[in-house]
Amino acid sequence: MLEEISVRIRENFEAKDRIREEGLKISREIVRECRTASFALHGQDFEKADKNIKIAGKALKELEILFEGHADIYHAGFVEHAQQEYSEVAVLSSLLKEEGDRFPFPEELRVEYAAYLNGLGDVVGELRRHVLDLIRKESFEKAEIFLGIMENIHAMLMDFDYPDAITRGLRRKTDVSRSIIEKTRGDVVNAIGQKKLEIAMRNLESRL
């Protein structure tokens, strides 16, 4: 009898182990595609980014099918990480392409709520990079718009004051995003002030 029980358990564990390994492989593919897409977005190569995001989205659906009936593995952590990466790049793509505050819903992306919120937290850091690019181009109005989007994201994240067991570490990302926003606000204010000073100096020189 014990031998029969052992065989059944072993077969179950062997199946879970195979599924887990396949899931890890797919999750790594998702993360890789999302990071490639993020790099393309900052280079304004939206066509390439869309292609990578589409591949990542398809792979996420594969994970759903793969882990059907294996919730214990699905919630082990690596699927959530892949969903965070996907949420981050999908939201970033929408914001940069629209140049406004159009956010895809988590249901639209087929990701868990906690993964979506943590992905939003990471978007703040990506938007800082975009704002700095805009400052270098002296596109100050756009820089202020995206700074405002960063602040709106942070304000939303602040509303979710729940235990980490529910939000999966969102509080830490919220704190980090606040620090990023403060630095970015200082960069924007200083850049605009410097530009105004340069214009005033040129006007003064023209009068002399």
N, C-alpha and C positions, 0 to 999 in steps of 0.2 A: 504493500500500500504506500509506504513512504517513497518507494522508487517511482511509483506512478505520479505521486504528488510532485516529486522533484523534477520529473520529465516535463510535466505541464508548466511548472514555474519557469524552468529553464527555457522552454520554447517561447514563452511569453517575453522573457527578458531578452532573448536573442532577437526577437522581432523588434522590440523597442530599441535595442541597441542599433540595429540596422537603420531603423527609421530616424533615430537621433543623428547618426552619422550623415545620412543623406540630408537631413534638415540643416545641420551645421554647414554643409557644403553649399546649399542653396542660400543660406543666410549670409555667408561670406560673399557670395556672388552679388546679392542685393546691396550690401554695404559698398562693395567695389563699384558697382554701377552708379550708386547714389553719389559717391565722392567724385567720380569722373564727371557726372552731370553738374555737380556744384562748381567744379573747376571751369567747365564749359560755360556755365551761366555767368560767372564773373568775367569771362572773356567775350561775353555777348554772343556766343555761339549757341543760340536757342535751338537750332535744328538738331545739333548733336545732343544737347541736354535732353530734349524731348525724347530722342531715341533711347538714351540711357535710362530715363525715368520710366519709359514704357516697358523696357526689359525688366527693370526692378519690380514694377507693378505686377507683371505677369508671373515673376518668380514668387512674389508674396502669395498669389493665388495658389501656386503649386504647394506652398507650405500649408495653406489651409486644408487642401485635399490630403496631403501627406499625413498630417497630424489628426485627421478626423478619427475620433475614438481614442485619442491619446492626449487628453488634456493635460496630463501630468508633464509630458515633455513639451507640449505647446507653451506652457507657462513657466518653463525652466529658466527663461531669461534671454536666450539668444534670438528668439523670434521677436520679442519686444524691442530688442536693440535694433534689429533690422527694420521694424516698423517705425522706430524713432528716426532713423536715417532717412527712410522714405518720406515720412511726414515733413521732415526738415527741408528736403530738396524740392518736394512738390509745392510746399508753401512758398519757398524762396522763388521758384520758377514763376508762380502766379504773380507774386509781388513785383518782380523785376520786369516781367513781360507786360504787365498791365500798368506799371508805374503808379500803382495805387494800392488800396487796402482790400483787395479781393482775396479772401481766404477760402480755400476748399474745405468742406466739412470732413470730419473724420470718417463719417459713413461713406462719403464719396471716395475716400482713399482706402476704405476697408481696413482701418487700423483701430486698435483699442484706444480708449480715451486717454489713459495715462501716457501711452506712447506718443499720442498726438500732442499732448501738452508739453511733454519733455522735448519733443521735436521743435515746438514753438520756442522753447527756451533757447535752443541752439540756433534758431533763425536770427535771434538778436545779434549774436556774434557775427553771423554771415552778413547781416545788414550793416554792421559797423564797417566791415571791409568795403562794402559798396559805398557807404557814405564817405569814407576816406578817398576812394577813387573819384567821387563827385567833387570833393574839395580840391583835389589836384587839378581837375578840369575847370575849377571855379564855377561849378554849377551849384551855387549856394542855395537857390530856391528848392531844387530837388533834394539836396542834402537835408534841408530842414523838413521836407515832407517825409523822408524815410526815417529821420530821427523821431518824428511824431509817431510813425508806425511802430518803431521800437518801443516807445513809451506806452503805446496802446497795448502792445503784447504784454509788457511787464505788468500793466495795470490789471489785465485779465488774469494773468498767472497768480497775482497776489490774492485773488478771490478764492483760490483753492487751498485753503488752510486745513488740509486733512493729513492724517498720519502717512508716513512714508510707505507703509504697507499697502496703501491705496494708490498714492500718487507716484510711487516708485522713485523717490528722491527728487521730486519737483522743487521742494523748498530750497535745496542747494542751488539748483539751476536758476531759480528766481533771484536768489541773492547775487549770483554771478552776473545775471543779466542787468541787475540794478547798477553794479559796478561798471559794466561795459557802457551802459547808457550815460552814466555820469562822465566818463572819459570822453565819449563821443560828443556829448553836449559841449564840453569844454573845447574840443577840437573845432567844432563848428563855430562857436562864438569867437574863438581866437582867430580863425581864418577869415571870418566876415569882418572882424575888427581890423585885422591887418590889411585887408583889401580896401576898406574905407580910408585907412591911414594913407595908403599908397595913392589913392585917388585925390585925397586932400593935398598931399605933397606935390603931385603933378599939377594940380590947379594953382597951387601957390607959386610953383616955378614958372608957370605960363604967364603969371601976372608980373613977375619980376623982370 
